[in-house]
Amino acid sequence: MNFLMAAPAGNQNPMMSFLPLLIIMFAIMYFLIIRPQKQKEKKRLELISNVRKQDKIVTTGGVHGVVASVKENEVIVRVDDAKDVKIKIDKNAITSVTAPRDEKEEDN
């Protein structure tokens, strides 16, 4: 008849004791790592979608230039005014956009 008795409280499943700790660790990782990364990516995609002609940009490779034209997934960038050197890059390669060229020239 001993086999019908309930197990004592001290013989709990060890995984159940770690469950609250695992939930807390996941919540901390979400708020410190995952959520900020998603917000940063959302801002970057918004920045890329708002690129327009005459914006000064920097690419992931470190190329600085001025946008000459914008297409759906590509941007033509002028990197040298004297020789009119232009390169074609993917929009995803843009890391930062500064103020449009016209606004910078008005400040001087």
C-alpha positions as CSV (number, residue, x, y, z in Angstrom):
1,M,0.0,0.0,0.0
2,N,3.0,2.3,0.2
3,F,3.1,2.7,-3.6
4,L,-0.3,4.5,-3.4
5,M,0.9,7.3,-1.1
6,A,1.9,10.6,-2.6
7,A,5.6,11.5,-2.9
8,P,7.0,13.7,-0.1
9,A,7.4,17.4,-0.9
10,G,11.2,17.1,-0.8
11,N,11.4,14.9,-3.9
12,Q,10.4,17.6,-6.4
13,N,11.6,17.6,-10.0
14,P,14.9,19.6,-10.1
15,M,13.9,21.2,-13.4
16,M,10.8,22.8,-11.8
17,S,12.9,24.5,-9.2
18,F,15.0,26.2,-12.0
19,L,12.0,27.3,-14.1
20,P,11.5,30.7,-12.3
21,L,15.2,31.4,-12.7
22,L,15.1,30.6,-16.4
23,I,12.1,32.8,-16.9
24,I,13.8,35.7,-15.2
25,M,17.0,35.2,-17.2
26,F,15.0,35.2,-20.5
27,A,13.2,38.4,-19.5
28,I,16.5,40.1,-18.7
29,M,18.1,39.0,-22.0
30,Y,15.0,40.2,-23.9
31,F,15.0,43.7,-22.4
32,L,18.8,44.2,-22.4
33,I,19.7,42.6,-25.8
34,I,16.9,41.5,-28.1
35,R,14.5,44.5,-27.8
36,P,17.2,47.3,-28.2
37,Q,18.7,45.4,-31.2
38,K,15.2,45.3,-32.9
39,Q,14.7,49.0,-32.2
40,K,18.1,49.8,-33.7
41,E,17.4,47.8,-36.8
42,K,14.0,49.5,-37.2
43,K,15.7,52.9,-37.1
44,R,18.4,51.8,-39.6
45,L,15.7,50.5,-42.1
46,E,13.8,53.8,-41.7
47,L,17.1,55.7,-42.4
48,I,17.7,53.7,-45.5
49,S,14.2,54.1,-46.9
50,N,14.5,57.9,-46.4
51,V,17.7,58.3,-48.4
52,R,17.3,60.9,-51.1
53,K,19.5,62.7,-53.7
54,Q,22.2,65.0,-52.3
55,D,22.4,63.3,-48.9
56,K,25.9,62.6,-47.6
57,I,26.3,59.0,-46.7
58,V,28.8,56.5,-45.2
59,T,28.8,52.9,-46.2
60,T,29.8,49.8,-44.2
61,G,33.1,49.7,-46.1
62,G,33.9,53.3,-45.0
63,V,33.2,55.0,-48.3
64,H,32.0,58.5,-47.9
65,G,30.0,60.1,-50.7
66,V,27.0,62.1,-51.9
67,V,24.0,60.4,-53.3
68,A,23.6,61.1,-57.0
69,S,20.5,59.0,-57.6
70,V,18.3,56.6,-55.7
71,K,16.7,53.4,-57.1
72,E,14.6,50.8,-55.4
73,N,17.5,48.7,-53.9
74,E,20.5,50.6,-55.2
75,V,22.1,54.0,-54.7
76,I,24.5,55.8,-57.1
77,V,27.1,57.6,-55.0
78,R,29.4,60.3,-56.2
79,V,32.8,59.8,-54.3
80,D,34.9,62.4,-56.2
81,D,33.5,65.7,-57.6
82,A,36.6,66.6,-59.6
83,K,36.6,63.5,-61.8
84,D,32.9,62.7,-61.4
85,V,33.6,59.3,-60.0
86,K,30.4,57.4,-59.2
87,I,29.8,53.9,-57.7
88,K,26.7,51.8,-57.4
89,I,26.0,50.3,-53.9
90,D,23.2,48.5,-52.3
91,K,21.0,50.5,-49.9
92,N,21.7,47.9,-47.2
93,A,25.4,49.0,-47.2
94,I,24.5,52.5,-45.9
95,T,25.4,52.9,-42.2
96,S,24.8,56.6,-41.7
97,V,23.2,59.6,-43.5
98,T,24.3,63.1,-42.6
99,A,22.4,66.3,-43.5
100,P,21.7,67.0,-47.1
101,R,24.4,68.7,-49.0
102,D,22.4,71.9,-49.5
103,E,21.9,72.4,-45.8
104,K,25.6,72.0,-45.0
105,E,26.6,74.6,-47.6
106,E,24.1,77.1,-46.3
107,D,25.7,76.9,-42.8
108,N,29.1,78.1,-44.2
